[in-house]
Amino acid sequence: MQSPQAKLPGSRALFFNSCAGACGDVIPLLESRGLRVTERRLDVDAENYTASVRPDWIFIEHSQQSPRDWQRIAFDVRRASPETPMLLLVAGGSEETAVAALRLGVEDYIALPVEAQSLSEALARCARCQRRDRQWGQAAERELNPSCDAMVGASENLSRVKNYMKRVAASDCTVLITGETGTGKELAAEFIHSQSSRRNKPFVCVNCAAIPDPLLESELFGHIRGAFTGADSKRDGLFASAEGGTVLLDEIGDMSLTAQAKILRVLEKKEVSRLGGTQRQKVDIRFLAATNQDLENMTELGTFRRDLYYRLNVARVELPPLRERKDDIHLLVEHYRKLLGGDEVARISEDCMRHLSRHNWPGNIRELKNVLESIFLHCTSDEAQVDDLPPRLLDTSQEPRLSPDERERLVEALCATRWNKSRAAEKLRWSRMTLYRKMAKYQLSSVAASLRGGASAL
């Protein structure tokens, strides 16, 4: 049964072909799906024309008469429009053509003469990728509102920490949050703020490592007009902007001793004085501090003020590293999968999940999130396999580098179709580009050549 046609109303398509009327059967198929198609010859100035037209789709014919022209067109088009889906139409292609298409940023590879179902499936795949990319961009720009669900996980270690933070949030004491890089210290601070009576007031995060000493007072406390060159007007500092709310002093272990002395005074007196001024102003702020450093050891070495350490360490939250809460990895994977696109992105196979659970995660949750973004970006099938993981996650001394299940499925499909790659791709529900990529990963091209006497098949 044929799949339903992918309707793309209002979309504009550019079709670069070898001569007017070439691939004539393709244009009606594209127009039947709502595309407004403009034809151009392969000898056109593709870069400038594409930049002026700003199409939603680009189709390029692989001409047998001019086999290199399509590569120049693809290169120019990709420079002019990096995000636009680009599809190559090929009659009698080869692995060399497929590899060149991959390198030039071609999204999909359609055989000529075009079949309606194959075209619909290719358009649907590209449209799905476009929606996914838009969702990723929106997710990256969207700030999540802090809530009880913001810290994902149900392991015993995390549950104990969350219960403690809820108790701490009910008071107004200073809290020191410690943990390795990537464990979510800022998120923990937002969690405490969201559970406190100050939840409807500002939450301000100050990156202590990013503010040099000469600018510290101006940035945090504000300044009066004329306090220094360029101070044309009075300005409130970050602390004043957090009035009634919570301030997180992030990376406080990176502060100089001079800066630490100024912060200590604010913590003790709860008042600030603008740079260049003499009047002191009371502030109603709750302070939280976060660091991945051992402040206790730093006090012994004299690189962190002991009195400031005691002032900060009223309540102590120690975030467990991800390797000590591996039961949460599955929940975190599903959380980020939903955040980065939901059903539009690949599922994680059981074998792949086992590899994720075995990794020690030195970068903790931040590393896991980055790995998942990479998987969802590069995986072209419905389910991510082990070979979709970054190489650094594959410990060859403990884990197989390849995914045996996927390799077996691929070999089985190729054998069943007598190494006809088009039919094998259809059998696996992959695009031809995915098939070529998987064959290269599993080094099956040389096997195909030996079995078929060196003959290539599309």
C-alpha positions as a printed Julia matrix, in Angstrom:
458×3 Matrix{Float64}:
  0.0     0.0     0.0
  1.4     3.38   -0.93
  2.15    5.87    1.78
  0.06    9.07    1.83
  1.46   11.96   -0.13
  3.4    14.54    1.86
  1.6    17.83    1.28
  3.85   20.88    1.52
  1.57   23.78    0.56
  3.17   27.13   -0.18
  6.73   25.78   -0.31
  9.0    27.01   -3.05
 11.36   24.57   -4.79
 14.34   25.18   -7.06
 15.09   22.44   -9.59
 18.49   22.53  -11.29
 18.53   20.26  -14.35
 20.65   19.65  -17.44
 18.15   21.14  -19.9
 14.61   22.48  -19.96
 12.09   19.7   -19.69
 14.59   17.13  -18.4
 13.16   14.88  -15.69
  9.77   16.08  -16.88
  7.9    13.51  -14.8
  9.36   14.92  -11.58
  7.85   18.41  -11.82
  4.2    17.24  -11.79
  4.91   14.97   -8.84
  6.44   17.86   -6.89
  3.58   20.2    -7.81
  1.02   17.58   -6.73
  2.52   17.88   -3.25
  1.99   21.63   -3.1
  5.46   22.75   -4.19
  5.86   25.75   -6.51
  8.75   24.65   -8.74
 11.18   26.92  -10.58
 13.5    25.24  -13.11
 17.05   26.42  -13.79
 19.86   25.04  -15.93
 22.99   23.6   -14.36
 25.06   26.42  -15.9
 23.28   29.15  -13.88
 25.0    31.22  -11.15
 23.51   28.98   -8.47
 24.88   30.77   -5.4
 23.52   34.23   -6.18
 20.26   32.92   -7.61
 19.58   30.71   -4.59
 20.39   33.56   -2.19
 17.9    35.83   -3.96
 15.09   33.27   -4.25
 15.49   31.71   -0.77
 13.79   28.4    -1.66
 12.35   25.89    0.81
 13.56   22.89   -1.19
 16.35   22.29   -3.71
 16.52   19.47   -6.25
 19.57   18.82   -8.45
 19.77   16.45  -11.4
 22.88   14.3   -11.74
 23.45   14.72  -15.46
 25.22   11.93  -17.33
 26.31   14.46  -19.97
 27.93   16.77  -17.39
 28.7    14.48  -14.42
 30.61   17.16  -12.46
 28.17   20.07  -12.85
 25.87   18.86  -10.08
 28.76   18.97   -7.58
 29.5    22.62   -8.39
 25.8    23.47   -8.1
 25.49   21.61   -4.77
 28.57   23.37   -3.39
 27.31   26.83   -4.42
 23.78   26.15   -3.19
 24.99   24.91    0.19
 27.04   28.09    0.67
 24.06   30.28   -0.19
 21.51   28.34    1.83
 23.07   26.1     4.52
 19.77   24.96    6.07
 17.67   24.22    2.97
 16.97   20.51    2.25
 18.86   19.47   -0.89
 18.01   16.28   -2.81
 19.93   14.67   -5.69
 18.14   12.91   -8.56
 20.33   10.21  -10.09
 20.04    7.73  -12.96
 22.51    4.89  -12.55
 24.45    6.22   -9.59
 27.36    4.68   -7.74
 28.95    4.58   -4.3
 31.36    7.3    -5.45
 28.4     9.55   -6.23
 26.79    8.76   -2.88
 29.97    9.62   -0.96
 30.39   12.87   -2.89
 26.75   13.76   -2.16
 27.27   13.17    1.56
 30.3    15.43    1.61
 28.43   18.22   -0.18
 25.53   18.17    2.27
 22.9    16.41    0.17
 20.07   15.22    2.44
 18.68   12.46    0.24
 19.32   10.55   -2.96
 16.45    9.67   -5.35
 16.73    7.27   -8.28
 15.52    8.25  -11.75
 12.96    7.59  -13.06
 11.26    8.77   -9.88
  8.58    6.65   -8.26
  5.8     8.55   -6.49
  6.18    6.58   -3.25
  9.96    7.01   -3.15
  9.58   10.76   -3.63
  6.94   10.99   -0.91
  9.14    9.1     1.54
 12.17   11.3     0.76
 10.14   14.5     1.23
  8.67   13.17    4.49
 12.13   12.31    5.83
 13.49   15.77    5.04
 10.4    17.52    6.45
 10.76   15.49    9.64
 14.4    16.54    9.97
 13.44   20.19    9.43
 10.82   20.05   12.2
 13.32   18.36   14.5
 15.96   21.03   13.85
 13.48   23.82   14.55
 12.47   22.16   17.82
 16.1    21.84   18.85
 16.64   25.52   18.17
 13.56   26.46   20.18
 14.63   24.18   23.04
 18.07   25.76   23.1
 16.58   29.26   23.31
 13.83   28.42   25.78
 14.63   28.78   29.46
 12.98   26.11   31.54
 10.98   27.35   34.5
 12.41   25.88   37.7
 10.1    23.35   39.27
 10.1    20.15   41.27
 10.47   18.22   38.02
 13.47   20.24   36.81
 15.92   17.87   38.5
 15.21   14.65   36.66
 15.79   11.38   38.47
 14.33    8.98   41.01
 17.46    7.26   42.31
 17.98    6.98   46.05
 20.98    9.34   45.98
 19.15   12.11   44.11
 15.91   11.68   46.06
 17.79   12.14   49.32
 19.42   15.34   48.04
 16.12   16.74   46.71
 14.36   16.1    50.04
 17.17   17.9    51.85
 16.99   20.85   49.45
 13.27   21.19   50.08
 13.95   21.48   53.81
 16.74   23.99   53.19
 14.5    26.03   50.89
 11.99   26.56   53.69
 14.57   28.56   55.66
 16.45   31.65   54.49
 19.96   30.48   55.26
 22.98   30.62   52.96
 23.59   27.39   51.05
 26.83   26.02   49.61
 26.26   23.7    46.62
 29.17   21.46   45.69
 29.64   18.83   43.02
 31.69   17.86   40.01
 31.49   19.75   36.73
 28.2    19.06   34.96
 26.23   17.74   37.94
 23.69   20.58   37.74
 24.69   23.0    40.48
 22.89   25.96   38.9
 19.81   23.8    38.41
 19.97   22.82   42.08
 20.11   26.51   43.02
 17.05   27.2    40.86
 15.31   24.27   42.53
 15.98   25.75   46.0
 14.77   29.17   44.85
 11.6    27.68   43.31
 10.75   25.91   46.59
 11.37   28.98   48.77
  9.13   31.89   49.76
 11.15   34.04   47.32
 10.03   32.01   44.29
  8.13   34.95   42.77
 11.12   37.28   43.06
 14.22   37.42   40.8
 16.81   34.66   40.59
 20.19   36.08   39.53
 23.22   33.94   38.71
 26.62   35.64   39.02
 29.54   33.89   37.32
 32.31   34.8    39.74
 35.01   33.46   37.41
 33.95   35.8    34.6
 34.14   39.13   36.48
 37.66   40.62   36.8
 38.47   42.41   40.06
 38.51   45.96   38.58
 34.9    45.5    37.41
 33.59   43.56   40.4
 32.19   46.46   42.45
 30.62   48.15   39.45
 28.98   44.95   38.2
 27.72   43.69   41.56
 27.14   46.87   43.57
 26.55   49.44   40.82
 28.18   52.89   40.44
 27.35   56.57   40.61
 27.77   59.02   37.77
 31.41   59.99   37.3
 32.77   57.07   39.35
 35.15   56.26   36.48
 35.73   57.18   32.86
 32.63   56.31   30.88
 30.28   56.28   33.89
 27.84   58.79   32.39
 24.93   57.89   34.64
 24.08   56.12   37.87
 23.69   52.36   37.52
 22.34   49.66   39.8
 24.36   46.47   40.15
 23.33   42.83   39.91
 22.6    42.62   43.63
 20.1    45.49   43.47
 18.36   43.79   40.52
 17.81   40.7    42.69
 16.05   42.61   45.51
 13.75   40.27   47.38
 15.02   37.25   45.5
 17.99   34.92   45.34
 21.58   35.37   44.13
 23.72   32.4    43.12
 27.46   33.05   43.38
 28.55   30.46   40.83
 32.17   29.25   40.68
 32.91   31.14   43.88
 36.13   29.17   44.35
 37.61   31.12   41.41
 37.24   34.5    43.15
 40.37   36.35   44.21
 41.0    37.04   47.9
 40.26   40.73   47.32
 36.9    39.92   45.76
 36.14   37.43   48.54
 36.57   40.17   51.16
 34.01   42.36   49.41
 31.51   39.51   49.11
 32.0    38.64   52.8
 31.0    42.15   53.84
 27.77   41.94   51.85
 26.93   38.58   53.39
 27.54   39.89   56.91
 25.96   43.34   56.64
 23.38   42.71   53.88
 24.18   46.13   52.46
 26.0    47.47   49.4
 27.59   50.77   48.43
 27.75   51.9    44.81
 31.23   52.41   43.4
 32.18   56.06   43.89
 29.43   56.66   46.44
 29.31   56.82   50.22
 25.69   55.95   50.93
 25.01   52.36   51.98
 21.93   50.59   50.77
 20.28   47.63   52.5
 19.53   44.63   50.31
 17.06   41.81   50.94
 18.73   38.88   49.19
 19.22   35.21   49.89
 22.68   33.99   48.86
 23.55   30.61   47.42
 27.06   29.66   46.31
 28.3    26.88   44.03
 31.7    25.4    43.25
 33.36   22.25   41.98
 36.45   22.96   44.07
 37.39   21.74   47.55
 36.96   24.96   49.54
 38.0    23.28   52.76
 41.35   22.37   51.27
 41.64   25.84   49.75
 41.25   27.41   53.19
 44.17   25.27   54.41
 46.25   26.48   51.47
 45.27   30.11   52.08
 43.61   30.58   48.68
 40.09   30.9    50.12
 39.08   32.96   53.14
 38.2    30.79   56.1
 35.64   33.29   57.42
 33.88   33.4    54.06
 33.84   29.59   53.91
 32.15   29.42   57.31
 29.66   32.09   56.25
 28.74   30.14   53.1
 28.75   26.66   54.58
 25.62   27.04   56.7
 23.72   24.41   54.72
 25.66   22.1    52.42
 24.25   20.38   49.34
 26.56   17.82   47.74
 25.31   16.74   44.33
 26.12   13.11   43.47
 27.99   12.46   40.21
 26.08   10.64   37.49
 28.17    7.47   37.94
 26.62    7.2    41.45
 23.05    7.54   40.17
 23.09    5.46   36.98
 19.5     4.37   37.62
 18.56    7.89   36.49
 20.21    7.64   33.05
 17.13    6.14   31.41
 14.92    8.94   32.82
 17.43   11.59   31.75
 17.58   10.14   28.21
 13.8    10.29   27.88
 13.73   13.8    29.39
 16.23   15.17   26.86
 14.65   13.21   24.03
 11.34   14.92   24.8
 13.03   18.29   25.19
 14.94   17.98   21.91
 12.09   16.84   19.72
 10.02   14.03   21.23
  8.73   11.58   18.61
 10.58   13.48   15.89
 13.97   12.18   17.09
 15.35    8.67   17.28
 14.62    6.26   20.08
 17.58    4.77   21.93
 18.0     1.02   21.39
 18.47   -1.31   24.36
 22.06   -2.05   23.32
 22.81    1.66   23.03
 21.22    2.29   26.44
 23.42   -0.4    27.98
 26.49    1.41   26.65
 25.25    4.71   28.05
 24.7     3.06   31.44
 28.2     1.54   31.49
 29.99    4.83   30.77
 31.42    6.61   33.85
 30.4    10.11   32.68
 33.28   12.3    33.87
 31.34   15.28   32.5
 28.17   14.1    34.27
 24.73   15.29   33.11
 26.17   17.99   30.87
 28.21   15.35   29.04
 25.17   13.07   28.71
 23.08   15.91   27.26
 25.79   16.77   24.72
 26.11   13.12   23.69
 22.34   12.83   23.22
 22.24   16.0    21.12
 24.96   14.51   18.92
 23.07   11.2    18.58
 19.76   12.87   17.72
 21.46   15.17   15.21
 23.36   12.5    13.27
 21.12    9.45   13.55
 19.02    9.07   10.38
 17.01    5.99   11.39
 14.15    5.65   13.86
 16.32    3.98   16.49
 19.85    4.95   17.54
 22.32    2.07   17.65
 25.73    1.64   19.27
 27.57    2.87   16.19
 25.72    6.19   16.5
 27.55    6.85   19.79
 30.67    9.06   19.8
 33.83    6.89   19.57
 35.05    8.09   22.97
 32.13    6.29   24.63
 33.16    2.97   23.18
 35.81    1.29   25.3
 37.15   -1.35   22.94
 38.63   -3.32   25.85
 35.19   -3.84   27.35
 32.6    -3.15   24.67
 32.25   -4.11   20.99
 32.93   -1.21   18.66
 30.16   -2.23   16.29
 26.53   -3.11   16.82
 26.23   -6.81   15.94
 22.43   -6.69   15.69
 22.43   -3.84   13.22
 25.31   -5.3    11.19
 23.5    -8.64   10.96
 20.29   -6.94    9.84
 22.2    -5.0     7.21
 24.02   -8.08    5.86
 20.78  -10.07    5.88
 19.0    -7.36    3.87
 21.85   -7.14    1.36
 22.01  -10.9     0.92
 18.24  -11.17    0.56
 18.32   -8.59   -2.24
 21.51   -9.98   -3.81
 23.35   -6.8    -2.8
 20.9    -4.52   -4.58
 21.34   -1.44   -2.43
 18.12    0.28   -3.46
 16.04   -2.75   -2.5
 18.07   -3.32    0.67
 17.46    0.29    1.75
 13.73   -0.14    1.17
 13.74   -3.4     3.12
 15.43   -1.7     6.08
 13.28    1.46    5.74
 16.44    3.53    5.35
 17.34    6.15    2.77
 20.1     5.22    0.31
 22.38    7.75    2.04
 21.92    5.94    5.36
 22.61    2.59    3.73
 25.89    3.81    2.23
 26.9     5.36    5.55
 26.2     2.12    7.44
 28.02    0.01    4.84
 31.05    2.26    5.2
 30.95    1.99    9.0
 30.73   -1.79    8.89
 33.26   -2.01    6.03
 30.85   -3.96    3.84
 31.83   -2.35    0.53
 34.84   -4.64    0.13
 32.67   -7.66    0.98
 30.2    -6.66   -1.72
 32.99   -6.32   -4.26
 34.38   -9.77   -3.51
 30.96  -11.43   -3.61
 29.9    -9.76   -6.82
 33.18   -9.79   -8.66
 33.79   -6.13   -8.09
 30.57   -5.03   -9.73
 28.72   -2.2    -8.02
 24.97   -1.98   -7.67
 22.89    0.99   -6.75
